[in-house]
Amino acid sequence: MKAAYTLRLPEELQDKIKEEAKRSKMSINQYILYTLTRDISYREAERALKNRIKQAPSREEALRLLETVVPDVPPLPGDEMLPANG
């Protein structure tokens, strides 16, 4: 089922949407749908992962779940952790 909405956007945002849609080689409608779908999907996945972590039977299992979605890459310069003893 499709629905039509009238959406009032500030002119500056309209211009940015037009620019991004053009860069993405999409219509404005496609770009808005894509952007909303991507954001909603991200939020749903985030909630699902948080729920799975909360329900994990142990800390180790929770960390294992995190490792499945967070890549093991070195930190960016300046983001390194300090040694545990200070």
N, C-alpha and C positions, 0 to 999 in steps of 0.2 A: 504494500500500500504506500503510495506516495502522498506527500503533503506539500503544500506551498506556503512559504512564510515570507512576510515582508519584514525585512531587517534594516534598521537604520544604523548606518555605519558612519563614523567620522570620515571626512574626505581624505585625510591623511592615510587612514587605514585602507580605504578603498583603493587609493593609489598603490599602496604596498601590495595589496592582494592582486591587483592587475599586473604589477611588475613580476611578482613571483609566479603567477599563472603563466605569463608569457615565457619566463625563463624555463619553466617546467614543461612548456609546450602543451598546456592544458587550457580548457576554457575556464572562465572564472568559476562557474558552477562546479566543474570537475575538481578544481583546486580546493575549493571550500569543502566539498564532500570528502576529498582525500585527507585534508588536514584534520577535519573533525573526526573522521574514522580512525586515523592514526593516533590522535590524542586519546580518544575513548579506549581504543585497544590497549594502549600503553597503560592507562589507569586501571583497566580491568586486570591486566597481567600483573601489575604491581600489587593490587589487592589480593589476587590469588596466591602470589608468592608469599606475601606477608602472612596470610592465613595458614599456608603450608608450614612456614617457619614456626608460627605459634603452636601448631599442632605437632611439631617434631618431638619424638620421644626423648631426645637428648640434645645437648648443645652440639655434639659432634655431628649429629644428623642435620641440625639446622645449618651448621657451617658447610656441610656437604651440599645442601640445597643451594646455598649462596654461591658456592664454587661453580655450580652448573650454569649460572647466569652472569657471573662477574669474571671476566677474563683475567688470567694471571699474567699481568704485564708489569714491567717496572714502573715506578712512579715517575712523574715528570720532574725535571730539575726543580728543587725547592719544595717538593711535596714529600720528601723522604721522612720516615718516622725517626724520631730521636731514639737512641738506645734506651732500654728499659731502666738502666741505672742513672739516667739523667744526662 
